[in-house]
Amino acid sequence: MCRPICVYVLFHAKGRPVKQSPGNPLPPPEERRRLRESRSLTEAQLAERLGVTPRKVRAWETGRADPRGRRHEAYAQLLRELRTAAEAAARRADVTAGHGSPSAGRSSAGRSSVGRSAAGRSSAGSSFAGTAGTADAATADPDDTAELPPTPAALTSGPAPEGVGEAGMEFGPDVPDLVPSETVLTPTQAFDALYAFCAPGLVRQTYVLTGRRELARESVERAFQLAWQRWPEVAVDRDPTGWVRAAAYEYALSPWHRFRPRYRHPEAPPSDAYDRTLLNVLLELSPPHRRTLLLYDGVGLDLPETAAETEASTPATANRLLNARQAVAERLPELSDPGEMHRRLSRLATAERLRAPKPLAVRSDSERRARLWTRAAIAFTVTLIGVTALTLRTAPTQYEPPVAPGETVRGVPPRAAPGPLSEDQLKLRKALREETASGPERLVPQPR
């Protein structure tokens, strides 16, 4: 897979009037997000404290909109409390550092971002407000979502655990916090936490996307192997879950799988008749339409996030979504309701018992694959150097012009070779013999 690169764009409300109370101003959007992350709060947790949706909190932190009225006062008060708590924590850290504590110098900014994500740092789609949706997102009001297709609720059955965002556990069971907020993780521990948090649900998603169990497990395994090889990049990403999900989807939808012998034959369909019908309908869709439908109606991403992850514009993503829904509704009319679509997709994903390999095996395979490719690259380089040196050693040092081919010399009759006489030569010989026998100038020998 091959992986698509999603650029996170901060939208600043330039040229728009900001309605704030003169005595209660709000900090800049970047500062709002920094204050929230300094206390390891997710967008869902902050939205619950303010009584709004996580989408509005995301809009406030990106500068696309600003709260008004009582929400403005409550948001400003909460940010002041977060700032006070952050300053107090910084002072305590300075005091601890002055007393020579072994834990001096550790702060929330130095912790692994993957550990915060596994503990519920943010929702899965918060880092994918890419350039594809900037034109619509910059002018849209978060309170006005009537023109966009409705987004279903989270995919978990029942209340989500504390710290899990609106799309944090896709097609997966409810789990508690995997990593305490104050724990400093090693790279191996952070990777294992991310794998335990994402892999089970991601395997189920990929199965719905492809309809193949082995391909789903292989895609997730390859995605995490790539994540471990690029761990310095993934560890600082705002949404490691989305990074791995995009890599798994790209590998699963690769057209080269059709040439593999093991994937030329279909696998056993689901046992339930309705699930078989739904899976067949999904597999009849084109890969971009199927992926868009799964991300929006299954995972629960909003339209700009889905557009960014599928590398398409927001209008194109909306058209794909509407066409996919229409194609599914023609075969299964009851799925015209987005809520029913979400429930059926969740049921189809959880009906299969798909298990991902252990994180230790994934890391070992990733390191083994990296060593293999490194050795292959070294061997190829050495071979190329050897061939170049041999060519330089055996190549001639001066230019020798080639010998020109021979040419026929004109004007000189060809040399006659012995053989039978031609017709003209026979006529000439006969004439000479006749003249010699009767000519007066010739002496004819007489027998004695």
N, C-alpha and C positions, 0 to 999 in steps of 0.2 A: 503495500500500500503504500508501490509507491504510495509518503503521506502528504495530504493536502495541508498547507500552512494557513491557519486562520489568524488574521491580524485583529487584535482588539483595539477598537477606536473609541476614544473618549469623546463624547459629544458635549460641547460647551454651548450654553445658551447665549450665543452671540447675537446681538441685535434683538433679543426678546426681552420684554419688560419683566423684571423679577419683582414679584410682589412680596415684600418682606416687611416685618414690623421694624420701625427705625431703631427701637431699643432692644430688639431680639433678632439680630441678623444671623444668617446661617454661614458656616465656613464654606470654602470652595468644594466642588464635588470630590476632588481627589482626597481632601482632608476628611470628608465624611466617611469615605470608604476606609481610609487609614485608621480612623478612630474605631470603627466597627471591628476591623481585623485586629487591632491592638488588644481587644478583649476576647478574641477568638469567637466572635459571634457570627452566625450565618445570616444571610438575608432573610431566611424564613423565621429565625428567632427574633430578629429585630422587628420584622413585620408583625409578628404575634404580639410583641410588647406595645406596638403602636396601633394595633387593630386594623392593619391594612394588608394588602397582598404583597408577596415578595417581588412581584413585577414592578410595583410602584416604588419599592425601596431601591430596586435596580435603576429605575429611571431617575430617582433623586441623586443617586451616587454617580451616574454618568452625565448629569447635567441636562438631560432631555426634558425634565420637568422639575418643578419645585412645589413643596406642599403649601397649602393655603389654610388660612383660618386656624381652627383649633389644632389641626394636624401640624401646622407650621410651629405653633407654640410647643406642642408635645415633642416634636422632632428636635427642636432647638434645645429644649431642656434635657432630653436624653443625650444629645451630643455633648452638652456641657458636663453631664455626669461621667460620660465615657472619657472626656478629656481630663477631668479631675482624677479619675481612677488611674488613667495611664500615667499622669504626672506623679501620683503617689507611688505607683509601682516602680517608676524610674528612680525616685528618691530612695526607696527601700533597696533597690539594686545598688545604688551608689554607696549607701551605708554599708551594705554587705561586702561590697568590693573593698571599702576602706578597712574593714576588719580582716581582710585576707581570706574570705571564705572560698572554698574550692569551686563553688558555683558562681563566683563573681564573673560578671561580663556576659552572663546569659540573659537574653531578653527575648521577647516574643518575636522580634524581627529576625532573630538568629535561628529559630526553630525551622524544621523542614516544612515546606508548604504542603508536602504530601501528607505529613502527619496531621496538619490542620484540616486537610481535605477529608482524610479518613475519619476524623472526628466530627466532620460536618462543617467544613469551612464555608462552602457556598454551594448553591445548586449547580447541577451538571451543565446547565447551559449559560451560566453567567459570564463566561469568558468568550462567548462566540457571537457577540454583537459585532460581526465583521463588516467589512466594507460593502458587502452585498446589500445590506439593508440600511445603509446610512441615510439615503435620501428619504425613505419612509419614516425611519425612526427619529430623525431629527425634527420632523414637522408634526409627528403624531402626538396626541395627548394620551398619556397612559389611562386616563379615566374614560376615554372614548374608544372602545374596542368592538363596536357593533359591526364594523366592516370586515373584521378579521374572523376566520372560522374559530369556533369556540375551542379552547384548550381543555382537555380532560384533566381530571384530578391526578394525584400521584398514583403510581402503579402499585403501591403496596395496598394490601387489603387491610383496612383499619388504620389507626393513627400511626403516623411515621414516628420512629424513635427520635429522641432529642438530638439535635445537631445534624439531621439528615435533611437536605434541601428538598425542593418540590420535585426534582427528578433525580434524587440521589441514589435510590435503590431501584433500578429498572428491572422489572420482572423478577424480583428477588424477595426473600423473606425479611421480616423485620429483625434487625440486629441492634445490639446496644452500641454505645460508643466504643470503638476499637482502640483508640489511643487517648489517654488523658491529655487535657489541654496544656499541661505544664511539662509534658515529657519531651525530652530531647532524643530523637531517634537517630540511629545509624542508617546509612543508605540501605542496608539489607533489611532492617526492621521496617523502614518506611515502605520499601517495595512490597514486602510481605503483607503489610497492612492494606496497601492499595489493592493488592491482588485478592486478598480475602474479602475486601469490600465490594469489588467490582466484578470479579471473574464469574461467579455463579449466575448473576443476572445477565451478564454480557453473553454467556454461552446460550442462554435461552433466547435472547434477542436475535443472535446470529442464526439460530435454528429457524426462527420465524422468517428471517430474511432470505434464507437459502433453501429451507426444506430438507437439509442434510445434517445428520447428527455429527458424523465424523468431520465434515467440513467446518461445522460450527466450532467444535473443540479445537481443531487445528488452527482456525483463524484467530481465536482468542489466544491460543498459545503463541502463535507467531507475533501477534500484536504486543504481548507482554515481553517476549524476547527482544523485540525492537525497542520497547520502552526501557528495558534493563541496559541495552547497549547505549542508549542515549539518555541515561538516567540524569546526568547534570542538566539536560534541557527539560526533561519531564518533571524533575523535582521542583523547579522554580515556576512551572506553568501554573496559571490560576485555576485551571480545570484539568487535572490529570485524568479524570474519568473520561472526559470528552476526547482527550488526546488518544487514549487507548481505544475508545469506541470507534473513532474515525479510522484508526489503523486497522482494526478488526473488520470493519465494514468494507474498506477498500480491498483487503485481501480476499474476503469472502465473495465479493462481486467481480473478481478478476475473470475475464473471459478465457484465460488460458486453462482453467480447470477442466473445460470440456474436452481437452486433448489427453487428459490423464486417464489411464485404463480403469482405475478404481471408481471414477466418477461418471463413467459412461452408462452405467446401469442405475436405475432408480432404487431408492431405499424403501424400506417398508413404511407405508403411510401410517398416520395416527389411528388408534383403535376406534375412536369415536367418529361416527359418520359425519356429524356437523363439522368437526375439526378437520376432517379430510377435505370436505368441500371448501371450507374457508382457506385452507392451505393451498389447494389447487387454484382457487381464484386469485390468491396473492401471487403465486408463481407465474400466472399468466400476465401480470403487469410487467412493464419494463423495469429494469433495475432502478433508474432514478425515481420513478413513481412509487415503487415499492419501498424504497428507502425513505422517501419523504413521508409516506403514510405511516411507517413504523415510528419515525422520530416524533411526528406530531401527535398522532392518535395513540401510539403505544408508549413511548418514553415520556411524552408530555412536554417537549420543548415548545417554545412559542415560535411564531413565524420567522422573525429575524434570526433567531438562533438556528432554526432548521435550514434557512437559506445559507447561513454562513458555513454550517457543517457540510452541506451538500455542494458548496461552491457555486451557488446560483443566486440570481437576484431575487428580491422579495416578491415581485409580481410573478416571476417564473415559478417560484416555489408555490405560491398560492394557486396558480393554474395546475401545477402537477398534483397538488393535494385535492383540488376539486375534481379533476379528471379521475384520479385514483378512487376517490369516494364514489363517484358516479359509476365507475366500472364494477366496483364491489356491490353497490346497491342494486345494480341490474340483475345480478345473480342471487344476492341475498338481501331482499328489501328491508329486513328488520335492522340491518346494519347502517341504515341511513342516519340513525341517531349516533352522534359521536360518543356519547357515554356507553351505549351498547357496543360500539366498535371497540372501545377501549377494554371493556370487560371480556369480550370474545378474544381479543388478542392476548390478554393476560392469561385467559384460560388455556388457549392454545400453547402458549409458552410454558406454562407450569405443568401441563399434562405430561410432558416428557421428563424423564429422570436423566438429566444431563449433568455430568460431573466434570469439572475442570481438573487438570493435573495439579499436583502439589507445587507450591511456589519454589521449593528447592529444586525440583526437576526442571522447572522453567528457567530458573537462573543458570543451572548447570548446562542445559542445552544451549542457552544463549551464549554463554562463555565458550562452550565447545565450538559453536558455529562461528563465533568471532575469531577464535584461534585458527580454525580451518581456513577461513577466508584470508586471514592475515598471512598464513603460510603459503596459500595459493598465490597471493599477490607477490610475496617475496620470491617464490619459485619462478613465476612468470618474469619478474624483473631480472633475476639472475640469468634466466635463459635468454632473454632479449639482449642483455649485456654480452653474454658469451657468443651469440650469433653475430652481433656487431663486431666484436673483436676478431672472430674468425674471418669474417668478410674483409676486414681491413688487412688482416695478415696475408690472406691468399690473393688479394686483388692485384692485378699488374700495376707496376709503378710507372710505365710509360705507354704511350699510345702506339699501337701497331696497326697501320691501315690494312684492311683486308685485301687479298689478291683479287684483281679484277678478272672476271671470266673471259676466256678466249673468244676472239672474233674471227670470222672467215675473211681471208684476203681476197679482194676482188680484182679482176683483170687477168688472172693466171688460170689457164684451163686445168681442170683437175687431171691428175695423173691417171692414165688408163691402166687398168688391171687386166691380166690375162683372163680370157673367158670366151665364150661364143661370140662370133661376129654378128653385128647388127645387120639389118636388111640393106641399109645403104652401103655398108662395107662389103657385103656380098656382091652387090651390083658393081661396085668399083673393081673388085677383084676379077669378076667375069669380063668386064670391059678391057682390063689390062691384059688379060690372057689372050683375048681375041686379037687385039692389036699387035701384040708381040709375035704371034704366030704368023701374021700376014704382012707385017710392016717391012718395008725395004731397008730400013736403017738397022734392023736387028739381024743378028746372026742366029739362025736356028740350028742348034746342035743336031748333028746327024749321027745316027748309030754307025759304028764301024762294022 
